[in-house]
């Protein structure tokens, strides 16, 4: 009989295969914003690669801004000794009161696991970190990392398995990202002052260049342009995949979330009493 974890992996592989069929073109959807030749699009627009050397990292951003949606992207992370590197993949608006939804992949020494760092900023305030190990080697193959963002909640998914949920709790005074359009950003950069063991382990530049790869981007989302949304006022989307609009966690999804958080979560701000001696944040 299959174990719960093997069933989860089988289901996620099946869903990942379906999502890959809807991928667009990086030429059409993204701009390479910094790093010169270190950021490049290949394979007819199907593959994007970022690299980091001692002189510079690199990055890209989406041409579109979004106000709610589901964003899917496959990533293959820096192989080998990635200590000191960070691959960031996130949604963000601009300005001092910006909103942001973060995936950050903190590199490590060869053989040691990556740390998946997540955060949610609302009105310029973050400090909502949750960190995880992954149940696979993210350097050996491509895996989907997804964000579902609707007026009810934000869900972080890995291979369609939920790892984190941030609910809209404005009713108790917790701000929620709902009015600032956000672009997709990604970068590969030198963060060896903090990324690995608090900055104790530095980048081994003899292993440079470091490379992260991207493919199978898909956006089932409301595009924001010239002050209006591509979705109608009744919150219907022009795209075919509209399940994200009211997506939450059903019983099966919540079981998967609990599996991840029990076995792979390594830090949760909502459990850090030393950090918040006067009381945990209200959403906790």
N, C-alpha and C positions, 0 to 999 in steps of 0.2 A: 504494500500500500504506500502511496506517495505521502511524504511528510508535508506539513503545512508550508514549510519554507520552499520545498521543491515545487509545490503547486503555485505559489506566488511567483516564482521565477518563470515558470512555464507560461502563466497568464501574461506576465509583463512582456515576455518575448513575443507572444502573439500580438498584443496590442501595439508594441513597438513596430512590428512589421507592417501593420495596417497604417500607422501614422506616417511611416516613411513614404508611403505611396502618394502623399499629398504635399510633398516638399516643393518649395519654390526655388528661385534662383538667387544666389547671393549678389549677383550683379544688379538684379532688379530691386532687391530688398534692403541692401546695406551699403554704407560708405566706409571705406578704409580711412580712418581719421588721423592716425599718427603711427610713427615707426618706419616710414618710408618703405623700403623693399621687404621689411620684416613682416608686413601684413600682405597677404596675397590671396587671390581667388583663382582656383584651378578647376580642371575637369569640367569645362564648359559652364561654370557657375554653380556646380554641385558641391564643391569643397572649398572651405576657407581655412587658412592656416595663419596663426600668429606665432611669432618667434621672439625670443629674448636673448640678447648678448650683452656684453659688458657695457656697450655704448648706449643701448636703448631697449625698451620693450616695444609693444605695439598694441593697437586697438582698433575697434570698429564700432559703428552705431547704426541703428535702423534709420532708414529714410522716413518712415512713418512714426507718428506719435499715436499712442493708444489711450483710451479711457475705458477700461475693462476689456477682458478677453482671456483667451488661453494661448500661451506661448509655449511651443515645443522646440527643442533643439537637441541634436545629438552632439556630444563632445567626446573626444579622446584626449586625455590629459598627458602632460609631460612625462615621458618614460624615464625610468632609472632614478638617479639622484636628483630629485627636484627640490631639495631643501632650499628654503629661502625664497622660492618663487610663489607667486599667487596668480591663479587664473580666475578672474572675476567675470561673472555673467549675471546681469541684473537689469531691472527696470528702474528708471529714475526720471523725475522732473528736475527743474532747475531752480536755483535761488536758495536763500537762507532758510526758507520754510518748506523745502522740497520734500516730496514723498519718494520712497525707494523700497524695492523688494529685491533682496540680495541672495544669490548663490556666490560663495567664494570658496575656491579649492586651494587649501594650504598644502604646499609641497612638503616632502619629507625625504629622509635618507633612503637609499635603495633598500627594499625589503620592508620598510616601515609604512604603515597605512597613511594615505591622504586623510586630511580632516576636511569635511564639508561643513563650512561655516555659513549659517543663514542669519538674516536680520531683516527687520521691517522698520522703516523710518516713516513717521507721520508728522507733518508740519515741522520738519527739521530735526526731530528727536528720534534717536534710535535706541540703543541700549537694550535691544530685545533679542539677544543672541541665543541661538541654539546650535549646537555642533554635533556632528555625527561621524562615525566611521561608515564605510560602505561595505556591503556584503559581497563585493567582487573587486577585482583589480581594475580601476578606471583607466589604466594606461594601456591595457591589452586590446581593447576594442571600444567601439562607440557605444554610448548609452544615452538614453533620453533623460533630459532634465527639463521639467515643465513647471510653469506657474499658471494657476487658475486664479483669476482676479475678477470678482463680481461684487455687487453691492453688499452681499451677505458675508463674504469671507475671502481669505486668500489661502490657497492650498499649494504647498510645495510638493512636487512629485519626482521620483526617480524611477525610470522605466515604468511609469504609470502607477507606482506604489506611493501612496501619500506618506510623507515623513513629518510634515508639520502643517498645522492649521492655525491661522490667525483670524479670529472671528470679529465681525463688526460689533463692537460693544460701546457704541456712542451713547447708549442709554445710561451707562454708568460713568460717562465722561472721558472715555478713551477715544482719541481721534482715530479716524479710519480714512485711508486714501480713497477719495471718491470724486474729487473735483479738479485735480491737476493731471493733465495728460502726461504720459511717460513714454520715453524712447527705450529701446533695448540697447544696452551697451555691453561690450566685452573687452577685456584687456588681459595681457600677460605681462607681468612687471616684477621688478626687484623689490621684495619686501623683507629682506633678510634681517632688518632691524627688529622684526616682531613675529614673522610668520611661522617659524619652526622653533619649537621649544622656547618661545618668548624671545627669540632673537639670538639664542646661544649658538645655533647652527647656521653658518653662513653659506652663501652660494659658492659652489665649486665651479669657478669659471672655466676650468679645463674641460668641463662637460658641455659647454655652450657650443652652438646655440640650442636653446630649449624651445620645444615646439608643442603647441596645442592645436588640435584640428576640430573642425566643425562641419556638420552636414545635416541634411534633412530638417531644415527650418520650416516651421509651419505656424501661421498666425490665424487663428479663428477669433477675431477680435473686432472691436469698434475703433475704427481709425478716426483720429481727430485732425481736422483740417479747416483752416480759416474760421476757427471759432465754433465749429459744429461737428457733431459725430456722424459717422456713417450709419449708425444704428438709429432707428426711429425713436420718437419720444416714448413709445410704449416699451422701449428696450427690447426690440427685435433686431436681429442681426441680418445683414444681407448675405452673409456667408452660410454655407450649408450646415456646418457643424455648430449648433446652437446649444448643445447640452451644457456647456460651461456657464451659461447665463444664470442658471439656478443651481449649479452644482454645489453640493455639500458632501458630507461623508455619510453614506449609508452604513448599515451594520457591517457589511463585508469590508468596506473601505476603512471603517474604524478599527476593525480587527487587524488589518494590515498595518495601520498607523501604530497601534499598540505593540505589534510585533517589532517594528523598527525601533520605537522609542524604548522598549524594554531591552533589546539586544544590542543596539548600535548607537544610541544617544550617549554622548560623553560630557555634554554641558547643557544646562538649561537655566537661563537667567531667573526663571520662576521658582527655582529651588535654591537660589544663592542668597541665603540670609545674611552672610557676611557682607555682601555687596550692598544690600538694602536693609541696614539695621533698623531703620525706622518703619519698615513694612514693605512687603513685596508690591510691585506695581498692581494697580487695580484689575488689570485683565488677567492676572494670575489666579 
